[in-house]
Amino acid sequence: MWSRVPTNVSPQFEAQRQRYEDAESLEQKIAELEKLLSLAPGHKGAEKMVSDYRKKLARHKADLEKKKEIERTRRSSGSEEGVIKKEGAGQVCLVGMTTSGKSALINSVTNANLTIGDHPFTTAVPVPAMMTLEDVNIQLVELPGVFEGSRETGIGRQAMALARNTDCIAIIVDLSQDIDSQMSVILEEIDRSRIRLNKEKSAVRVERVGMGGQMIYGAQSYQGDIEEVREYLRARKATNVIVRFQKPATFQQFVDAFDASVVYVRALVIATKGDITGSSERYEELKAKFGDRFDIVPVSAIKGQNLEAMKWALFDHLDILRIYTKSPGKDPDEKPIILPEGAVVEDAARKVHKQLFVERFRAAVIFRENDKIKRRQVGLSYPLQDRDILQLLHT
């Protein structure tokens, strides 16, 4: 039974409460209840009521997640998996609305000759192309234009399957069009595809165990009422589980930690058509509204403006290192080994020859031209930096 509503709530709260109670679908109930909570009074007498509503919201979200899991299981057949093989040092998927300039952008930085049209949906299937930056190749994949609900279509599901598996997502925003409407649709389609952009996976960890009941650690890092978490666990019938809040986390991050299908992808925004009248004002608007969440790079494919900066921004968001191996007395190899940021000497040694340079490892020498110490002898656990020259020695 609902808690008695305080007499000093606003007429807007009462009207919204009625809308919530009249809602029929789970999605509608959640939306209306979130609006109701935003109108709730902040005085002490309303604390119990607000707490009850928050628990109810947690139960609704748990029920909706169960419903979604059943639907995903029913629809999953493997036929919608991405079909473009990753190549090069990393893969970047370009996601934007139709006629936002994705094809023109790819043509301007690759040898591709994609069809460019003023009519919608010129690109009907995902299209790969290779961009060269110094001595590495980066694969760019143009995805078909997104629209509201596109994730529910066959080609939309295939496109989002590619986006889920990519190394980086470049959100393409057309500076000749309304910023809010583009970002709203693009981010909604990405989020509903269970892709989280520039979020830390490690903020919350959920571990199912055989016994012990519900154990919650780091509750002080949860940004909300911890009772919401307990209510969600009860609704999901998670009787034996350990939840660790390792960093400040929201309720949605906690829910995501429960969902093994949620993926975390690095992302940035490429603002196209920077040569159009009014583009400067829209770029400033884009920065003001989304600059705290994404790096934003303005470009003009037609005039070739800022394309080099865009290339380096894409490279930086791949979080990779270029390592050049060399043999004693010889010049470094021209083609680098590509490793993820955070890699150590052992990672490079395994890629070159595990038996020789890991199992029979003697030492490694790192050459850094711009470092104070230009030559140093190191062990397997030594961290690498981009453009390191690495000489491996074995017994």
GULONU-523001 format. One record per residue (C-alpha): residue in one letter; x, y negated, z. Coordinates in steps of 0.001 Angstrom, whole numbers, plus 500000, padded with zeros to 6 digits. Layout:
<nodes>
AXYZ...
</nodes>
This chain:
<nodes>
M500000500000500000W501166496493499211S502358494143501945R499942491365502819V500678488381500574P501629485236502585T498972482520502460N501426479838501354V502408481355498014S501889479202494940P498898479536492569Q501452480498489880F502626483398492055E499055484640492568A498338484431488833Q501534486278488004R500771488948490618Q497462489603488874R499225489880485516Y501602492408487023E498805494495488513D496930494436485186A499994495595483205E499643499079481755S503000500167480291L506150500612482374E508011498106480220Q505296495513480754K505122496203484504I508883495688484813A508793492438482836E505849491058484812L507293492119488161E510613490435487374K508707487237486578L506756487650489835L509960487946491871S511327484797490242L508260482934491602A508397484452495104P508713481998498024G512038481878499785H510841481474503381K511332484131506065G507678485129506133A507944486406502549E511038488593503074K509104491835503665M506871491235500645V509840490484498384S511673493569499660D508636495745498870Y508369494335495376R512083494891494748K511736498540495788K508767498859493459L510847497369490650A513602499900491314R511069502754491121H509631501410487858K513123501209486347A513943504737487498D510727506029485910L511484504147482691E515004505564482567K513650509099482948K511195508409480135K514002507119477910E516185510128478645I513379512460477566E512888510452474366R516634510429473596T516816514192474096R513837514694471807R515298512558469031S518952513597469248S519819515934466419G523317514772465555S522190513499462143E522498509866463193E526136509993464286G528515507560462609V529961508982459402I532868506575458844K536174508034459989K538362505685462008E541550504644460227G544382502223460904A545461500793464239G541883500204465326Q538328499782464118V536146496665464351C532416496767463565L530852493540462295V527346493133463716G525115490280462634M521812489376461083T521272489623457347T522963486946455134S525150485851458060G528314486051455938K529693489461456925S530473490577453347A532100487259452419L534211487414455574I535471490937454819N536210490005451197S538278487037452378V540663489097454556T540813492430452671N541067493687449102A537404494671449185N534898493273446728L531621493684448578T528420492421447001I527383489024448338G523753487979447942D521409485309449226H518613487856449523P518221489864452761F519714493339453286T522325493207450524T524330495703452612A522174498815453038V524767501182454528P527887500736456707V530856499732454533P534539500040455602A537493497945454397M541110497613455547M542615494361456819T546400493991457036L548003491964459833E551791491913459636D552724495607459815V549409497120460990N546124497902459286I542823497253461041Q539638498838459756L536680496481459419V533216498014459086E530300495893457932L527076497185459464P523690496500457835G521996493339459089V520205493707462400F516680492512463064E514279492880465973G513680496602466405S516272497642463805R517733500182466238E514526502220465805T515052502658462046G517164505424460549I519878503141459169G519732501038462323R520371504080464527Q523273505118462313A524730501607462495M524462501503466278A526004504987466494L529044503542464718A529045500502467000R528949502759470069N532082504559468920T534077501585467655D537090499943469318C535686496419469103I532477494681468058A532632491363466220I529304489574466573I528792487500463428V526861484270463997D525825482050461079L526503478403461967S523959477268459392Q521120478924461344D519615478732464841I522077480031467431D519634481214470103S517476483329467813Q520506485094466299M522198485867469602S518937486937471220V518197489544468536I521782490793468172L522428491172471897E519035492808472467E519637495422469739I523116496155471093D521976496345474709R518981498572473885S521432500893472119R523102501353475531I526221499422474525R527632497101477181L529871494318475900N532873493052477868K531677494815481024E533829496804483421K532932500474483573S534800500836486845A532563498442488822V530331501329489974R531071505031490213V528382507680490705E529323511227491661R526835514052492114V527804516465494890G526476519753496239M525580518514499704G525785515544502025G522743513551500975Q522952510003499646M526226508249500469I526791504619499466Y530207503004499852G531141499362499255A527569498146499757Q528958494663500471S529922494431496778Y526355495042495600Q524760491826494354G521278492375495728D519327494260498385I520938497693498903E517451499102499552E516850498767495788V519653501246495238R518278503711497778E514789503410496275Y516167504088492799L518024507167494054R514853508486495685A512832507882492529R515439509724490459K515418512546493047A519182512154493468T519407513866496853N523145514600496963V525105511770495430I527991509422496204V527727505827494953R530849503662495143F530630499922494480Q534276499269493681K533762495707492439P530904493168492559A528043494807490631T524439494115489679F521482496511489753Q521788497023485983Q525445498030486326F524411500546488967V521711501963486641D524235502120483781A526603504147485958F523882506809486207D523522506990482423A526280508991480754S525151507669477361V526094504065478193V529309502954476472Y531523499939477133V532974498063474149R535150494977473821A533555492186471816L534049488666470476V532031486250468352I532997485156464839A531116481992463863T530814481892460064K530065479132457528G532068476538459436D532129474379456311I528337473811456346T526939470434457429G525920470634461079S528177473631461804S530344471687464268E527349470874466470R526126474479466378Y529617475731467202E529712473502470288E526262474811471258L527476478391470800K530510477740473014A528417476064475708K525922478940475872F528109481988475311G531718480888475756D531869482244479306R531109485763478026F532824485918474622D535856484510472870I534450482568469904V536334481974466654P534894479575464022V535762480350460381S534885479486456808A535295482379454382I534634480132451376K537341477595452302G539647480123453975Q539634478174457232N540926479743460474L541056483271459017E544555483942460379A543428483003463882M540477485361463463K542806488209462486W544877487738465631A541754487453467777L540565490816466420F543998492324467107D543998490980470678H540565492517471341L541745495966470252D544022496058473340I546828497877471531L550630497818471506R553025498112468570I556110500135469516Y559058500498467106T561236503554467630K564883503666466623S567666506226466499P571152505405467859G573163503389465347K570173502778463055D567642499993462509P564182500285464110D561474502016462100E559428499581460034K556139501287460887P555165500996464558I553597503569466845I550202502314468024L549438502815471723P546780501411474066E547616498578476437G548970499959479694A550947502693477942V554304503781479360V557459505271477808E556111508824478275D553088508029476087A555370506977473245A557665509970473814R554726512389473543K553670510794470280V557171511090468780H558026514625469947K556769516072473223Q559289518927473462L562342516812472677F561574513547474435V559366514571477364E560404518056478370R564072517327477560F563995513622478369R567296512073479443A566695508336479184A565065505587477156V566446502246476062I564126499287475438F565214496308473329R563325493041473795E564640490221471652N562832487444473524D563380488842477016K566008487601479472I567335491156479663K567498492157476014R568547495775476579R567563497964479499Q567663501667480270V564394502951481727G562516506103482720L559336507769481483S557030505722483729Y558279502317482539P555453500115481124L555666499081477481Q554948495718475848D553807494804472351R556686494824469826D559066496787472082I561890498564470284L562297501985471903Q565233504372471685L564622507819473195L567439510083474349H567218513800475151T569472516461476599
</nodes>
